[in-house]
Amino acid sequence: MKVPLAKIAHTRSGDKGDTANIGVIAYDAKYYPVLLREVTAARVKAFFGSLVRCRVC
C-alpha cells in the first residue's frame, strides 16, 4: 500500500551554504521501520535529481 509520507512522518529541511539536510520523524514508533526501509539515500537522490551535486547519506 502506498501512502503519502506526510501521513506517517513529520519532515523538516535546512541548508548551510552548499549543503542541505532533511529530517524525517515518524509520528508513531510503528512507522520507523517503514521509514528506514523506504526513505533511502538512493531514493532521496533520485527524487531530487539534478539538484543533487554531491553524496547523499
mmJSON file of the N, C-alpha and C atoms, coordinates in Angstrom:
{"data_MODEL":{"atom_site":{
"group_PDB":["ATOM","ATOM","ATOM","ATOM","ATOM","ATOM","ATOM","ATOM","ATOM","ATOM","ATOM","ATOM","ATOM","ATOM","ATOM","ATOM","ATOM","ATOM","ATOM","ATOM","ATOM","ATOM","ATOM","ATOM","ATOM","ATOM","ATOM","ATOM","ATOM","ATOM","ATOM","ATOM","ATOM","ATOM","ATOM","ATOM","ATOM","ATOM","ATOM","ATOM","ATOM","ATOM","ATOM","ATOM","ATOM","ATOM","ATOM","ATOM","ATOM","ATOM","ATOM","ATOM","ATOM","ATOM","ATOM","ATOM","ATOM","ATOM","ATOM","ATOM","ATOM","ATOM","ATOM","ATOM","ATOM","ATOM","ATOM","ATOM","ATOM","ATOM","ATOM","ATOM","ATOM","ATOM","ATOM","ATOM","ATOM","ATOM","ATOM","ATOM","ATOM","ATOM","ATOM","ATOM","ATOM","ATOM","ATOM","ATOM","ATOM","ATOM","ATOM","ATOM","ATOM","ATOM","ATOM","ATOM","ATOM","ATOM","ATOM","ATOM","ATOM","ATOM","ATOM","ATOM","ATOM","ATOM","ATOM","ATOM","ATOM","ATOM","ATOM","ATOM","ATOM","ATOM","ATOM","ATOM","ATOM","ATOM","ATOM","ATOM","ATOM","ATOM","ATOM","ATOM","ATOM","ATOM","ATOM","ATOM","ATOM","ATOM","ATOM","ATOM","ATOM","ATOM","ATOM","ATOM","ATOM","ATOM","ATOM","ATOM","ATOM","ATOM","ATOM","ATOM","ATOM","ATOM","ATOM","ATOM","ATOM","ATOM","ATOM","ATOM","ATOM","ATOM","ATOM","ATOM","ATOM","ATOM","ATOM","ATOM","ATOM","ATOM","ATOM","ATOM","ATOM","ATOM","ATOM","ATOM","ATOM","ATOM","ATOM"],
"id":[1,2,3,4,5,6,7,8,9,10,11,12,13,14,15,16,17,18,19,20,21,22,23,24,25,26,27,28,29,30,31,32,33,34,35,36,37,38,39,40,41,42,43,44,45,46,47,48,49,50,51,52,53,54,55,56,57,58,59,60,61,62,63,64,65,66,67,68,69,70,71,72,73,74,75,76,77,78,79,80,81,82,83,84,85,86,87,88,89,90,91,92,93,94,95,96,97,98,99,100,101,102,103,104,105,106,107,108,109,110,111,112,113,114,115,116,117,118,119,120,121,122,123,124,125,126,127,128,129,130,131,132,133,134,135,136,137,138,139,140,141,142,143,144,145,146,147,148,149,150,151,152,153,154,155,156,157,158,159,160,161,162,163,164,165,166,167,168,169,170,171],
"type_symbol":["N","C","C","N","C","C","N","C","C","N","C","C","N","C","C","N","C","C","N","C","C","N","C","C","N","C","C","N","C","C","N","C","C","N","C","C","N","C","C","N","C","C","N","C","C","N","C","C","N","C","C","N","C","C","N","C","C","N","C","C","N","C","C","N","C","C","N","C","C","N","C","C","N","C","C","N","C","C","N","C","C","N","C","C","N","C","C","N","C","C","N","C","C","N","C","C","N","C","C","N","C","C","N","C","C","N","C","C","N","C","C","N","C","C","N","C","C","N","C","C","N","C","C","N","C","C","N","C","C","N","C","C","N","C","C","N","C","C","N","C","C","N","C","C","N","C","C","N","C","C","N","C","C","N","C","C","N","C","C","N","C","C","N","C","C","N","C","C","N","C","C"],
"label_atom_id":["N","CA","C","N","CA","C","N","CA","C","N","CA","C","N","CA","C","N","CA","C","N","CA","C","N","CA","C","N","CA","C","N","CA","C","N","CA","C","N","CA","C","N","CA","C","N","CA","C","N","CA","C","N","CA","C","N","CA","C","N","CA","C","N","CA","C","N","CA","C","N","CA","C","N","CA","C","N","CA","C","N","CA","C","N","CA","C","N","CA","C","N","CA","C","N","CA","C","N","CA","C","N","CA","C","N","CA","C","N","CA","C","N","CA","C","N","CA","C","N","CA","C","N","CA","C","N","CA","C","N","CA","C","N","CA","C","N","CA","C","N","CA","C","N","CA","C","N","CA","C","N","CA","C","N","CA","C","N","CA","C","N","CA","C","N","CA","C","N","CA","C","N","CA","C","N","CA","C","N","CA","C","N","CA","C","N","CA","C","N","CA","C","N","CA","C","N","CA","C"],
"label_alt_id":[null,null,null,null,null,null,null,null,null,null,null,null,null,null,null,null,null,null,null,null,null,null,null,null,null,null,null,null,null,null,null,null,null,null,null,null,null,null,null,null,null,null,null,null,null,null,null,null,null,null,null,null,null,null,null,null,null,null,null,null,null,null,null,null,null,null,null,null,null,null,null,null,null,null,null,null,null,null,null,null,null,null,null,null,null,null,null,null,null,null,null,null,null,null,null,null,null,null,null,null,null,null,null,null,null,null,null,null,null,null,null,null,null,null,null,null,null,null,null,null,null,null,null,null,null,null,null,null,null,null,null,null,null,null,null,null,null,null,null,null,null,null,null,null,null,null,null,null,null,null,null,null,null,null,null,null,null,null,null,null,null,null,null,null,null,null,null,null,null,null,null],
"label_comp_id":["MET","MET","MET","LYS","LYS","LYS","VAL","VAL","VAL","PRO","PRO","PRO","LEU","LEU","LEU","ALA","ALA","ALA","LYS","LYS","LYS","ILE","ILE","ILE","ALA","ALA","ALA","HIS","HIS","HIS","THR","THR","THR","ARG","ARG","ARG","SER","SER","SER","GLY","GLY","GLY","ASP","ASP","ASP","LYS","LYS","LYS","GLY","GLY","GLY","ASP","ASP","ASP","THR","THR","THR","ALA","ALA","ALA","ASN","ASN","ASN","ILE","ILE","ILE","GLY","GLY","GLY","VAL","VAL","VAL","ILE","ILE","ILE","ALA","ALA","ALA","TYR","TYR","TYR","ASP","ASP","ASP","ALA","ALA","ALA","LYS","LYS","LYS","TYR","TYR","TYR","TYR","TYR","TYR","PRO","PRO","PRO","VAL","VAL","VAL","LEU","LEU","LEU","LEU","LEU","LEU","ARG","ARG","ARG","GLU","GLU","GLU","VAL","VAL","VAL","THR","THR","THR","ALA","ALA","ALA","ALA","ALA","ALA","ARG","ARG","ARG","VAL","VAL","VAL","LYS","LYS","LYS","ALA","ALA","ALA","PHE","PHE","PHE","PHE","PHE","PHE","GLY","GLY","GLY","SER","SER","SER","LEU","LEU","LEU","VAL","VAL","VAL","ARG","ARG","ARG","CYS","CYS","CYS","ARG","ARG","ARG","VAL","VAL","VAL","CYS","CYS","CYS"],
"label_asym_id":["A","A","A","A","A","A","A","A","A","A","A","A","A","A","A","A","A","A","A","A","A","A","A","A","A","A","A","A","A","A","A","A","A","A","A","A","A","A","A","A","A","A","A","A","A","A","A","A","A","A","A","A","A","A","A","A","A","A","A","A","A","A","A","A","A","A","A","A","A","A","A","A","A","A","A","A","A","A","A","A","A","A","A","A","A","A","A","A","A","A","A","A","A","A","A","A","A","A","A","A","A","A","A","A","A","A","A","A","A","A","A","A","A","A","A","A","A","A","A","A","A","A","A","A","A","A","A","A","A","A","A","A","A","A","A","A","A","A","A","A","A","A","A","A","A","A","A","A","A","A","A","A","A","A","A","A","A","A","A","A","A","A","A","A","A","A","A","A","A","A","A"],
"label_entity_id":["1","1","1","1","1","1","1","1","1","1","1","1","1","1","1","1","1","1","1","1","1","1","1","1","1","1","1","1","1","1","1","1","1","1","1","1","1","1","1","1","1","1","1","1","1","1","1","1","1","1","1","1","1","1","1","1","1","1","1","1","1","1","1","1","1","1","1","1","1","1","1","1","1","1","1","1","1","1","1","1","1","1","1","1","1","1","1","1","1","1","1","1","1","1","1","1","1","1","1","1","1","1","1","1","1","1","1","1","1","1","1","1","1","1","1","1","1","1","1","1","1","1","1","1","1","1","1","1","1","1","1","1","1","1","1","1","1","1","1","1","1","1","1","1","1","1","1","1","1","1","1","1","1","1","1","1","1","1","1","1","1","1","1","1","1","1","1","1","1","1","1"],
"label_seq_id":[1,1,1,2,2,2,3,3,3,4,4,4,5,5,5,6,6,6,7,7,7,8,8,8,9,9,9,10,10,10,11,11,11,12,12,12,13,13,13,14,14,14,15,15,15,16,16,16,17,17,17,18,18,18,19,19,19,20,20,20,21,21,21,22,22,22,23,23,23,24,24,24,25,25,25,26,26,26,27,27,27,28,28,28,29,29,29,30,30,30,31,31,31,32,32,32,33,33,33,34,34,34,35,35,35,36,36,36,37,37,37,38,38,38,39,39,39,40,40,40,41,41,41,42,42,42,43,43,43,44,44,44,45,45,45,46,46,46,47,47,47,48,48,48,49,49,49,50,50,50,51,51,51,52,52,52,53,53,53,54,54,54,55,55,55,56,56,56,57,57,57],
"pdbx_PDB_ins_code":[null,null,null,null,null,null,null,null,null,null,null,null,null,null,null,null,null,null,null,null,null,null,null,null,null,null,null,null,null,null,null,null,null,null,null,null,null,null,null,null,null,null,null,null,null,null,null,null,null,null,null,null,null,null,null,null,null,null,null,null,null,null,null,null,null,null,null,null,null,null,null,null,null,null,null,null,null,null,null,null,null,null,null,null,null,null,null,null,null,null,null,null,null,null,null,null,null,null,null,null,null,null,null,null,null,null,null,null,null,null,null,null,null,null,null,null,null,null,null,null,null,null,null,null,null,null,null,null,null,null,null,null,null,null,null,null,null,null,null,null,null,null,null,null,null,null,null,null,null,null,null,null,null,null,null,null,null,null,null,null,null,null,null,null,null,null,null,null,null,null,null],
"Cartn_x":[0.834,0.0,0.892,0.521,1.245,0.466,1.203,0.624,1.592,1.081,1.975,2.836,4.074,4.993,4.41,3.735,3.175,2.134,1.581,0.597,1.257,2.539,3.192,4.391,4.812,6.014,5.988,6.669,6.904,8.245,8.36,9.625,10.054,11.361,11.952,13.176,13.521,14.73,15.464,16.716,17.53,18.734,19.405,20.62,21.677,22.914,24.083,25.029,24.772,25.632,25.453,26.463,26.412,25.922,25.365,24.826,23.392,22.655,21.281,21.031,20.038,19.657,18.148,17.714,16.297,16.071,15.188,14.838,13.475,13.353,12.094,11.837,10.726,10.421,9.07,9.079,7.841,6.881,5.603,4.579,4.368,4.62,4.435,5.594,6.087,7.233,6.998,5.752,5.479,5.839,5.94,6.299,7.804,8.571,10.028,10.655,10.343,10.925,10.553,9.361,8.938,9.811,10.055,10.901,12.315,12.859,14.214,14.293,13.263,13.246,13.004,12.123,11.66,12.362,12.787,13.421,14.931,15.44,16.864,17.605,18.916,19.741,19.53,19.446,19.252,17.92,16.872,15.562,15.531,16.169,16.24,16.991,18.118,18.912,18.116,17.411,16.597,15.468,14.846,13.743,14.199,15.358,15.843,16.608,16.947,17.542,18.771,18.754,19.93,20.265,19.381,19.7,20.808,20.954,21.975,23.289,24.277,25.605,26.689,26.285,27.271,26.68,27.35,26.943,25.702,24.788,23.619,23.83,23.737,23.924,22.881],
"Cartn_y":[-1.163,0.0,1.244,2.222,3.489,4.531,5.297,6.417,7.597,8.805,9.965,9.99,10.376,10.452,11.311,12.381,13.299,12.641,11.509,10.806,10.066,9.702,8.906,9.592,10.739,11.382,12.891,13.55,14.994,15.162,16.149,16.387,17.829,18.014,19.353,19.38,20.557,20.683,21.954,22.004,23.177,23.182,24.297,24.346,25.166,24.846,25.545,25.807,26.866,27.182,26.189,25.353,24.415,23.023,22.866,21.574,21.75,20.683,20.709,19.447,19.528,18.338,18.211,16.972,16.664,15.764,16.162,15.347,14.721,13.453,12.727,12.074,12.432,11.962,11.253,9.971,9.191,9.73,9.816,10.221,9.153,7.906,6.786,5.815,5.229,4.312,3.158,2.76,1.635,1.963,3.252,3.647,3.748,3.716,3.876,2.822,1.539,0.543,0.796,1.302,1.623,2.74,3.767,4.876,4.405,3.571,3.041,2.284,1.522,0.703,1.529,2.505,3.206,4.528,5.253,6.562,6.349,5.929,5.614,6.761,6.761,7.779,7.734,6.54,6.404,7.006,6.784,7.338,8.852,9.36,10.815,11.438,10.837,11.351,11.31,10.227,10.104,11.136,11.366,12.319,13.733,14.136,15.496,15.632,14.529,14.527,15.406,16.27,17.079,18.138,18.361,19.296,18.757,17.429,16.795,16.804,17.436,17.521,16.894,16.178,15.538,14.264,13.718,12.47,12.687,11.735,11.729,10.592,10.902,9.842,9.92],
"Cartn_z":[0.0,0.0,0.0,-0.788,-0.818,-0.031,0.771,1.499,1.398,1.387,1.362,2.625,2.488,3.614,4.733,4.386,5.375,6.282,5.867,6.699,7.859,7.71,8.758,9.4,8.852,9.39,9.197,10.108,10.019,9.321,8.452,7.759,7.948,7.965,8.066,7.169,6.733,5.926,6.32,5.948,6.207,5.297,5.245,4.432,5.15,4.837,5.372,4.202,3.482,2.343,1.22,1.014,-0.106,0.295,1.501,1.922,2.421,2.402,2.886,3.698,4.578,5.332,5.318,5.469,5.509,6.716,7.594,8.754,8.555,8.893,8.78,10.131,10.769,12.121,12.104,12.443,12.451,13.495,13.141,14.099,15.161,14.802,15.713,15.5,16.58,16.501,15.538,15.349,14.438,12.988,12.655,11.29,11.069,12.129,11.997,11.084,11.24,10.316,8.852,8.629,7.256,6.699,7.512,7.063,6.776,7.641,7.405,6.084,5.802,4.589,3.335,3.415,2.215,1.908,2.924,2.696,2.692,1.55,1.409,0.733,0.88,0.215,-1.299,-1.845,-3.298,-3.739,-2.963,-3.325,-3.167,-2.14,-1.962,-3.126,-3.488,-4.607,-5.909,-6.147,-7.358,-7.367,-6.221,-6.133,-6.491,-5.973,-6.216,-7.53,-8.152,-9.489,-9.625,-10.612,-10.948,-9.901,-8.937,-7.859,-6.963,-6.951,-6.107,-6.864,-6.271,-6.913,-6.06,-5.023,-4.155,-3.565,-2.596,-1.964,-1.1,-1.134,-0.245,0.74,2.022,3.013,4.092],
"occupancy":[1.0,1.0,1.0,1.0,1.0,1.0,1.0,1.0,1.0,1.0,1.0,1.0,1.0,1.0,1.0,1.0,1.0,1.0,1.0,1.0,1.0,1.0,1.0,1.0,1.0,1.0,1.0,1.0,1.0,1.0,1.0,1.0,1.0,1.0,1.0,1.0,1.0,1.0,1.0,1.0,1.0,1.0,1.0,1.0,1.0,1.0,1.0,1.0,1.0,1.0,1.0,1.0,1.0,1.0,1.0,1.0,1.0,1.0,1.0,1.0,1.0,1.0,1.0,1.0,1.0,1.0,1.0,1.0,1.0,1.0,1.0,1.0,1.0,1.0,1.0,1.0,1.0,1.0,1.0,1.0,1.0,1.0,1.0,1.0,1.0,1.0,1.0,1.0,1.0,1.0,1.0,1.0,1.0,1.0,1.0,1.0,1.0,1.0,1.0,1.0,1.0,1.0,1.0,1.0,1.0,1.0,1.0,1.0,1.0,1.0,1.0,1.0,1.0,1.0,1.0,1.0,1.0,1.0,1.0,1.0,1.0,1.0,1.0,1.0,1.0,1.0,1.0,1.0,1.0,1.0,1.0,1.0,1.0,1.0,1.0,1.0,1.0,1.0,1.0,1.0,1.0,1.0,1.0,1.0,1.0,1.0,1.0,1.0,1.0,1.0,1.0,1.0,1.0,1.0,1.0,1.0,1.0,1.0,1.0,1.0,1.0,1.0,1.0,1.0,1.0,1.0,1.0,1.0,1.0,1.0,1.0],
"B_iso_or_equiv":[0.0,0.0,0.0,0.0,0.0,0.0,0.0,0.0,0.0,0.0,0.0,0.0,0.0,0.0,0.0,0.0,0.0,0.0,0.0,0.0,0.0,0.0,0.0,0.0,0.0,0.0,0.0,0.0,0.0,0.0,0.0,0.0,0.0,0.0,0.0,0.0,0.0,0.0,0.0,0.0,0.0,0.0,0.0,0.0,0.0,0.0,0.0,0.0,0.0,0.0,0.0,0.0,0.0,0.0,0.0,0.0,0.0,0.0,0.0,0.0,0.0,0.0,0.0,0.0,0.0,0.0,0.0,0.0,0.0,0.0,0.0,0.0,0.0,0.0,0.0,0.0,0.0,0.0,0.0,0.0,0.0,0.0,0.0,0.0,0.0,0.0,0.0,0.0,0.0,0.0,0.0,0.0,0.0,0.0,0.0,0.0,0.0,0.0,0.0,0.0,0.0,0.0,0.0,0.0,0.0,0.0,0.0,0.0,0.0,0.0,0.0,0.0,0.0,0.0,0.0,0.0,0.0,0.0,0.0,0.0,0.0,0.0,0.0,0.0,0.0,0.0,0.0,0.0,0.0,0.0,0.0,0.0,0.0,0.0,0.0,0.0,0.0,0.0,0.0,0.0,0.0,0.0,0.0,0.0,0.0,0.0,0.0,0.0,0.0,0.0,0.0,0.0,0.0,0.0,0.0,0.0,0.0,0.0,0.0,0.0,0.0,0.0,0.0,0.0,0.0,0.0,0.0,0.0,0.0,0.0,0.0],
"pdbx_formal_charge":[null,null,null,null,null,null,null,null,null,null,null,null,null,null,null,null,null,null,null,null,null,null,null,null,null,null,null,null,null,null,null,null,null,null,null,null,null,null,null,null,null,null,null,null,null,null,null,null,null,null,null,null,null,null,null,null,null,null,null,null,null,null,null,null,null,null,null,null,null,null,null,null,null,null,null,null,null,null,null,null,null,null,null,null,null,null,null,null,null,null,null,null,null,null,null,null,null,null,null,null,null,null,null,null,null,null,null,null,null,null,null,null,null,null,null,null,null,null,null,null,null,null,null,null,null,null,null,null,null,null,null,null,null,null,null,null,null,null,null,null,null,null,null,null,null,null,null,null,null,null,null,null,null,null,null,null,null,null,null,null,null,null,null,null,null,null,null,null,null,null,null],
"auth_seq_id":[1,1,1,2,2,2,3,3,3,4,4,4,5,5,5,6,6,6,7,7,7,8,8,8,9,9,9,10,10,10,11,11,11,12,12,12,13,13,13,14,14,14,15,15,15,16,16,16,17,17,17,18,18,18,19,19,19,20,20,20,21,21,21,22,22,22,23,23,23,24,24,24,25,25,25,26,26,26,27,27,27,28,28,28,29,29,29,30,30,30,31,31,31,32,32,32,33,33,33,34,34,34,35,35,35,36,36,36,37,37,37,38,38,38,39,39,39,40,40,40,41,41,41,42,42,42,43,43,43,44,44,44,45,45,45,46,46,46,47,47,47,48,48,48,49,49,49,50,50,50,51,51,51,52,52,52,53,53,53,54,54,54,55,55,55,56,56,56,57,57,57],
"auth_comp_id":["MET","MET","MET","LYS","LYS","LYS","VAL","VAL","VAL","PRO","PRO","PRO","LEU","LEU","LEU","ALA","ALA","ALA","LYS","LYS","LYS","ILE","ILE","ILE","ALA","ALA","ALA","HIS","HIS","HIS","THR","THR","THR","ARG","ARG","ARG","SER","SER","SER","GLY","GLY","GLY","ASP","ASP","ASP","LYS","LYS","LYS","GLY","GLY","GLY","ASP","ASP","ASP","THR","THR","THR","ALA","ALA","ALA","ASN","ASN","ASN","ILE","ILE","ILE","GLY","GLY","GLY","VAL","VAL","VAL","ILE","ILE","ILE","ALA","ALA","ALA","TYR","TYR","TYR","ASP","ASP","ASP","ALA","ALA","ALA","LYS","LYS","LYS","TYR","TYR","TYR","TYR","TYR","TYR","PRO","PRO","PRO","VAL","VAL","VAL","LEU","LEU","LEU","LEU","LEU","LEU","ARG","ARG","ARG","GLU","GLU","GLU","VAL","VAL","VAL","THR","THR","THR","ALA","ALA","ALA","ALA","ALA","ALA","ARG","ARG","ARG","VAL","VAL","VAL","LYS","LYS","LYS","ALA","ALA","ALA","PHE","PHE","PHE","PHE","PHE","PHE","GLY","GLY","GLY","SER","SER","SER","LEU","LEU","LEU","VAL","VAL","VAL","ARG","ARG","ARG","CYS","CYS","CYS","ARG","ARG","ARG","VAL","VAL","VAL","CYS","CYS","CYS"],
"auth_asym_id":["A","A","A","A","A","A","A","A","A","A","A","A","A","A","A","A","A","A","A","A","A","A","A","A","A","A","A","A","A","A","A","A","A","A","A","A","A","A","A","A","A","A","A","A","A","A","A","A","A","A","A","A","A","A","A","A","A","A","A","A","A","A","A","A","A","A","A","A","A","A","A","A","A","A","A","A","A","A","A","A","A","A","A","A","A","A","A","A","A","A","A","A","A","A","A","A","A","A","A","A","A","A","A","A","A","A","A","A","A","A","A","A","A","A","A","A","A","A","A","A","A","A","A","A","A","A","A","A","A","A","A","A","A","A","A","A","A","A","A","A","A","A","A","A","A","A","A","A","A","A","A","A","A","A","A","A","A","A","A","A","A","A","A","A","A","A","A","A","A","A","A"],
"auth_atom_id":["N","CA","C","N","CA","C","N","CA","C","N","CA","C","N","CA","C","N","CA","C","N","CA","C","N","CA","C","N","CA","C","N","CA","C","N","CA","C","N","CA","C","N","CA","C","N","CA","C","N","CA","C","N","CA","C","N","CA","C","N","CA","C","N","CA","C","N","CA","C","N","CA","C","N","CA","C","N","CA","C","N","CA","C","N","CA","C","N","CA","C","N","CA","C","N","CA","C","N","CA","C","N","CA","C","N","CA","C","N","CA","C","N","CA","C","N","CA","C","N","CA","C","N","CA","C","N","CA","C","N","CA","C","N","CA","C","N","CA","C","N","CA","C","N","CA","C","N","CA","C","N","CA","C","N","CA","C","N","CA","C","N","CA","C","N","CA","C","N","CA","C","N","CA","C","N","CA","C","N","CA","C","N","CA","C","N","CA","C","N","CA","C","N","CA","C","N","CA","C"],
"pdbx_PDB_model_num":[1,1,1,1,1,1,1,1,1,1,1,1,1,1,1,1,1,1,1,1,1,1,1,1,1,1,1,1,1,1,1,1,1,1,1,1,1,1,1,1,1,1,1,1,1,1,1,1,1,1,1,1,1,1,1,1,1,1,1,1,1,1,1,1,1,1,1,1,1,1,1,1,1,1,1,1,1,1,1,1,1,1,1,1,1,1,1,1,1,1,1,1,1,1,1,1,1,1,1,1,1,1,1,1,1,1,1,1,1,1,1,1,1,1,1,1,1,1,1,1,1,1,1,1,1,1,1,1,1,1,1,1,1,1,1,1,1,1,1,1,1,1,1,1,1,1,1,1,1,1,1,1,1,1,1,1,1,1,1,1,1,1,1,1,1,1,1,1,1,1,1]
}}}
